[in-house]
C-alpha cells in the first residue's frame, strides 16, 4: 500500500467534493514517491460538472460586473494570504524550487485575477457607439459565452488555472477546469478558495484525469469554448475537436524561440538573459529562447562567461532558499529530454560545452531517485540539427553562431530565426534600441522582449503565431476571447416605413 503525503483528491462540481471509484497517483518528481491518490472523472461526472455549470450560468452572467469583481478580489486576497502554503504544494507536485513557486507561481496568478476583476469593474465589458447619421446609430454589447472548458498544463499549474479562470469568470462565464494529470493538486485548492470568496456553486468546477478525460470535456456539446495550454501536437487535436462543434478556442502552445545576441550587446547581460531563457523552471517554459544566436565576434567571450556562471545553477533540497533548479516533472518527460541530449551528442554531433546526460553533480543523495538532469549547453549548433528544430522543453541551451562580418548579416540572421513552424516568443539583446525595435518587428513571434526575457505581466497580452497558438491570454485583448459581440442598429427616423409607404 502506497504512503501518500496528501489526502485523496476528489473532483469538485456543484459546489461539492465528488468521489469516484477510479483513481490515479500523482508523483513527487524530486524523489519518485507518490504524493496523493486522485479521483478520475468518467463520462457521468463530466456530464454532471457541465450540468452544474449550466445551472449556475444564468445567475452568474446576470450578476453585475462590479459584484463579480468584489467576489474575485476576495479570492485574490485569499491567494496572497495563503501564498506559501500553496507554493509548497506546487513545489511538491511540480518539482520546482520553493524559491520560485513562492515568488512567481501564485503571485503572478493572483495578479491576473486582480487585473481582470478590476478591469470588468471599470468598464472593460462596455461596448462602442457609432453615430451613422442624425437619426440612426449603432451600438455593440459584449455577452459571456456560457460554459467554458479550461485544460491546464503541468509547468505552471495554478498560474495557468488562474490565467484561464480569471477572465472567464470575470466576463460572466462558468468553467469546467481539468488540470494536467501530472500536476493535479492545485485544482481542489483553487476551487475551495473561489468558493470561500463567494463564487457560487457550479461557476468553477474541477475534473481530473488524463487525455481521454480532456477529450470528453472538449467535445461535450454544451461547452462553448475551449482554452488549452500544452504542446503543439495535442493542441491541434483539441482545436480540431472544438472546431467540429464550432466552439471558440484559445490555444497557447509550444515554441522553438530565438534569443538573438547582436554584436554590440553587453556580453554579461546577454549571458544572463540566455540563462534565464533556458534554465528557469528547469527549462520547462513554453516561451524559452532555446536557439541562442551569437555572433562569431562575441562567441569566445560569450561561451567563457556562460561556463563561468553555470555553477550558479543550484540543484538540491527544494525548500532550501538557495536552490534554484529542480527536477523534470515526470519520468516520461525525463526520458524524453535525456533522449534529446543523447541525440545532440551522438547524432547531431554538437559540441558539449556544459552538462550532458546524468544527474546534477551537486544534487543531494536523497534525490538520486528523482527526475533530475544536468543543465546542458551545446555550441557550434546548426539550423538542421534535431536539437535546434524540435521543442525539447528542458534545460538544454543551443548556441548557433552566425557570421557578423558581412554587411547583409542581419537579413540572414532574421531569416534563420524565423525558420521554424512555431512562433511563440523571441528576444533581442543589443545596446542599440533603435536596431532592437527594427529586428523585433521582423521576427515571426507573438511574444517578444528587448534586453530581457520571460516576464509576462497581467497587462501584457501573450499568444503565439503560426503553430504556436490561437488567440491571446492576459491584457485587455485577453478579455475579448471570453465574450461574444452583439451589434445593434437603431433607426429613429422611420426611414424603413417611409420607403415602403411609397411602393
C-alpha positions, 0 to 999 in steps of 0.5 A: 500500500502506497504512503501518500503525503496528501489526502485523496483528491476528489473532483469538485462540481456543484459546489461539492467534493465528488468521489469516484471509484477510479483513481490515479497517483500523482508523483513527487518528481524530486524523489519518485514517491507518490504524493496523493491518490486522485479521483478520475472523472468518467463520462457521468461526472463530466456530464454532471460538472457541465450540468452544474455549470449550466445551472449556475450560468444564468445567475452568474452572467446576470450578476453585475460586473462590479459584484463579480469583481468584489467576489474575485478580489476576495479570492485574490486576497485569499491567494496572497494570504495563503501564498506559501502554503500553496507554493509548497504544494506546487513545489511538491507536485511540480518539482520546482524550487520553493524559491520560485513557486513562492515568488512567481507561481501564485503571485503572478496568478493572483495578479491576473485575477486582480487585473481582470476583476478590476478591469470588468469593474471599470468598464472593460465589458462596455461596448462602442457607439457609432453615430451613422447619421442624425437619426440612426446609430449603432451600438455593440454589447459584449455577452459571456459565452456560457460554459467554458472548458479550461485544460491546464498544463503541468509547468505552471499549474495554478498560474495557468488555472488562474490565467484561464479562470480569471477572465472567464469568470470575470466576463460572466462565464462558468468553467469546467477546469481539468488540470494536467494529470501530472500536476493535479493538486492545485485544482481542489485548492483553487476551487475551495478558495473561489468558493470561500470568496463567494463564487457560487456553486457550479461557476468553477468546477474541477475534473481530473484525469488524463487525455481521454478525460480532456477529450470528453470535456472538449467535445461535450456539446454544451461547452462553448469554448475551449482554452488549452495550454500544452504542446503543439501536437495535442493542441491541434487535436483539441482545436480540431475537436472544438472546431467540429462543434464550432466552439471558440478556442484559445490555444497557447502552445509550444515554441522553438524561440530565438534569443538573438545576441547582436554584436554590440550587446553587453556580453554579461547581460546577454549571458544572463538573459540566455540563462534565464531563457533556458534554465528557469523552471528547469527549462520547462517554459513554453516561451524559452529562447532555446536557439541562442544566436551569437555572433562569431565576434562575441562567441569566445567571450560569450561561451567563457562567461556562460561556463563561468556562471553555470555553477550558479545553477543550484540543484538540491533540497527544494525548500532550501532558499538557495536552490534554484533548479529542480527536477523534470516533472515526470519520468516520461518527460525525463526520458524524453529530454535525456533522449534529446541530449543523447541525440545532440551528442551522438547524432547531431554531433554538437559540441558539449560545452556544459552538462550532458546526460546524468544527474546534477553533480551537486544534487543531494543523495536523497534525490538520486531517485528523482527526475533530475538532469544536468543543465546542458549547453551545446555550441557550434549548433546548426539550423538542421540539427534535431536539437535546434528544430524540435521543442525539447522543453528542458534545460538544454541551451543551443548556441548557433553562431552566425557570421557578423562580418558581412554587411547583409548579416542581419537579413540572414540572421532574421531569416534563420530565426524565423525558420521554424513552424512555431512562433511563440516568443523571441528576444533581442539583446543589443545596446542599440534600441533603435536596431532592437525595435527594427529586428523585433518587428521582423521576427515571426513571434507573438511574444517578444522582449528587448534586453530581457526575457520571460516576464509576462505581466497581467497587462501584457497580452501573450499568444503565439503565431503560426503553430504556436497558438490561437488567440491571446491570454492576459491584457485587455485583448485577453478579455475579448476571447471570453465574450461574444459581440452583439451589434445593434442598429437603431433607426429613429427616423422611420426611414424603413416605413417611409420607403415602403409607404411609397411602393 
